[in-house]
Amino acid sequence: MQNFLFFILKVLLLTVVIAIVLDLLYTAVYLQSNKRDKIDYIYNSKARNYDVIFLGSSRANNHFVAQMFTDKGLKAFNYGISGSHLFESALLLKLMEERHYKIKNLIIEVDLNLANESRSDGITAKLLPYIHHSEIVMQHLSNERDFYSLYSIPFYRYIKFDAKIGFRETSNTLIQKHTNNLDNLGFYALGKKTNANMKNNIVKLNPLPHNKYYEEIKSICKLNHINLIAVMTPMCENTKGINYFEKVKALYPEIHNYENVVVEDKYFSSCGHMNDSGARLFTARILKDFFNK
């Protein structure tokens, strides 16, 4: 019995040691990468200067053509990430400030994400390799229900989010396998889909009256003298509950409503995402309204 218990103890000890070693190895890979996606591009960077940056979900990533700003002599980059929430947008802005970015204007797409304060697991997972190396990442995640297991158990975060930061992604990161995340100054153009779903239903969606992370973003911008331009971007004509955007405007009058600036289906790849032509039409309007001078 004593030998059996001693054997179990050795197995447990070996497991812990292996987990610690793997945790250190995986983390080391992510700490040297800055070419796979927008998160490591920010985290492993130093001070950058921008006239304009964009933050938000896919409705920012697919809608703001950064090159059109560059063509006007404005240094710009689209940091929008498909699937992200305001939770992640606020954290990315904090990381930029920690790295002493100089940002004159922040254009942020907020619309649908004002209805929640939750994290996006798939995007937050990309930030977990840095949880022991960044006070900002650690503090931002500290109120999450699984924070202590993610923070304290070696290698647990890499197992739990294997699809995002596990062996395959770590291997691709190690060899710096190219992705298109940073191409076209961060803008990802969508094509015209012949069988696209041009209907949407957001009737049950309601904006929160005091979204914590939107308020954080406003505070950061005020503190660092960044001109914040919060916008709502277009949706297709056949959207039920389109008065959601009016609800947002009533709660947050400073947010600019561009929901109906582009409406024809020919400019959309899906009901909530414009194609390249629609994005260029929309971006031209933003340039005209805010940067015409």
N, C-alpha and C positions, 0 to 999 in steps of 0.2 A: 504493500500500500504506500509506504514511504517512497519507494522508488518510482511508483506511478505518479505521485504528486510532484516529485522532483522533475520528472519528465514533462509533465504538464506545465510546470513553471518555466522550464527551459524553452518550451515551444512558445509560450506567451512572450517571454523575453525576446526571443528571436524574431517573433512577429512584429513586436514594437520597434526593434532595431531596424528591421527591413523597411517598415513604414516610414520611419524617420529619414532613412537614407533616400528612399524613393521621393519623399516629400522635398528634400533638399535638392535632389537632381532635377525634378520637374520644375521646381521654382526657379532654379538657376537658368534653365532654358528660357523661361518667359521673361526673366530679368534682362536678357540680352537681346530680346527681339523688339523691333520697331517697324516691321514691314508687313505683318500678316493682316492686321485689322486696325481700326481707328483707336481702339483702346490702348494697345501697346504702342501705337504711333504717338499717343499723348503721353502715356506713362513714362516711357523711356526716351523722353525728349528734354530739351532745354528751352530757354526763352525763345518764343516766336512772336513776330509782329504781324498783326492782321488789321486790315481796314474793316473786314466783315467776316464773321463766322456764322455758321448755321448749326442749330441743334434741334433735336426732335426725333421722331420715329421715322418709319418708312415714308410718311407723308412730308417729311423734310428731305430725307435721303433721295427720294425720287422726284421731288418737286422744285428744288432750288438749283439752278444751273450756275455753278460757281464761276465757270469760264466766262459767262456773260458779264460778270462783275469785273473779272480780270481784264476783259477787253475794254472796259471803261477806265482802266488804270487803278482799280481797287484790288488790293491783295485779299483774296478770299479763299475759304475752304469750307466744304460741306462736311460737318462732323455728325450729321444725322445718321442714326443707326436703326435699321429695320427691326421692329419688335421691341424697341426700348420704350421705357416710360419716363415720366418726369423724375422719378427716383434716380435713374441712371444719368439723365441730362444734368441734374444738379451736381452729381458726383463728378462728372467729367469737367464741368466748369470749375469746381473746386480744385481738381488736379491741375488744370491749366493755370489757375492763379498761383498755386504752389510752385509751379515751374516758371513763374514770372512772365507769362504771356502778356503781351500788350495788345489789347483788343479794343478797337474803337466802337464797333457796332456788333451786337449780337442779335441775330434774327432767329427767333425760336418758334417752332410750330408747337402749339399747345393743345388745341381744340379737344379731340376725343380723350386725351390723356388727363384732362382736368377732372375726369370722372373717377379717378382712382389715385391712391397713394401707395399702391403696392409696387413691389419690384418686378422686373421681368427676369425670371429665373435664368433664361438662356443668355441674357446680356450680363446680368450680375455675375454669372459663373466666370465670365472672361476677366473679371476683376479679382477673383478669389486668389490667384497666385500671388497677389501683392498684399494680402491681408496682414502678413507679419512684417512687411517692409514699409508700409505706409500708414501713418497715424490717421490720415484723412479717410482712407478706405476702411480701416478698422472702426473708426468712430461712426462713419456713415452706416455701416452694417450692424452696429452694436445693439440696436433695438430689434433686430430680426429674430424670429422665434428659434431659429436653428444656429444662432451666432456662436454659441459656446462650443457646439460640436464641430462646426466648421473651423473655428479658431484654435481649438485645443487638441483635437484628435489628429495626430499626424496622418497625412495622406487621405483623410476622410473626404475632403472637398474634391479631390481628384477622382475618387471612386464615385461619389454621389453624382457628379456632373461629368461623367466619363465621356458623354457624347460631345461635350464642349471643350473640355480641358484634359481629357484622358490621354491614353497612349497614342492614338492616331494623331490628334491635334498637336500633342507635344512633339511627336516625331516630325511632323510637317513644319512646326515652328523651328525645330532644331536645324533643319536643312533649308529654312527660309523659303519654302515653297510658295510661289507667287499666288496671290489672290487679286481680285479686281476691286477690293474694298477701298484702295487708295487711288485708283485710277480716276481720271477726269476731275481732279481736285475734290474727290469724295462724292461727286454726283453720280448716281446710278440711273441711267435712262431706261425706261420701260418701252416696249414696243406696242403696237396696236394688235390686240388679240381678237381674232375673228369670232370666237365663241365666248367672249368675256361676259361675266355676270354683271349686268348694268342695273342691278337693283340692290338696295341696302335697307336695313331696318334698324334704326337707332332710337326707337320710341322709348325704350326702357332706360336709356342712358341719360344721366343727369349730372351736371358738373357739381363738384363739391364747392361749397361757399367759401372755403378757406383752404385751398390745396397747399399742404405743407411745403412741398418741393418747389412749386411755382413761387411761393413766397420766399423761399431760400434763394432762388435764382434772382429774384428782384432785389433782394438785400445785397447779394454779392455784386451785382451790377452797380448798385448805388454806391457801395463802399469803394469800388474800384473804378468809378467814373466811366462805366461802359454804357453806351446808349442802347437800351433794351427795346427791341421791336418785337412784340409778341403778336403772332398772327394765327388765324384759322384759314386753312387752305381748302380748295374746292373739292366738292363731291358731285357725283353724277346727278342728273335731274330726277331720276326715280328713286329717291331716298325718302323713306317714311321716317317721320320724326325729325324733319329738317329744322324744326323750331328749336332743336337743341342749341344751335348756334346763337339764337336770340337769347336763350337762357344764359349762355356764357357771357354775352355782351351785357346783360342786365347785372350780372354778378361782378364782372371785370370790365368796366367801360374802357379801360386803356388798351384792351386787346382789339386788334384790327380784324374785322370780319371780311375775308376774301372768299367765302364759301361759294358765292354765286358769280365770281369773276369769270370763270370758265365753266360752261355748263353742257355744251354739246358732247354727245357720246363719242364722237370721232376723236376727241381729245383725251379720252380715257383708255387706260389699259384694263382697269377694273373699276368698279363703282367708286372706290375710295382712293384710287391712284391714277394720276394722269400719265399719259404716255409722253414721249420726248417732245412732241409738238405742243401738247398742252402745258408741259413744264416750262417750255421756252416762252410761251404766251404769258403764263403766270409770272415768270421771273421778270419779263420785260415790264409788267405792270408794277412790280415791287420796285424795280430800278427807277421807274418814272415817278412813283409816289414819294420815295424816300431819298433818292440819290440823284435827282435830276440836276441839282445845282452843281 
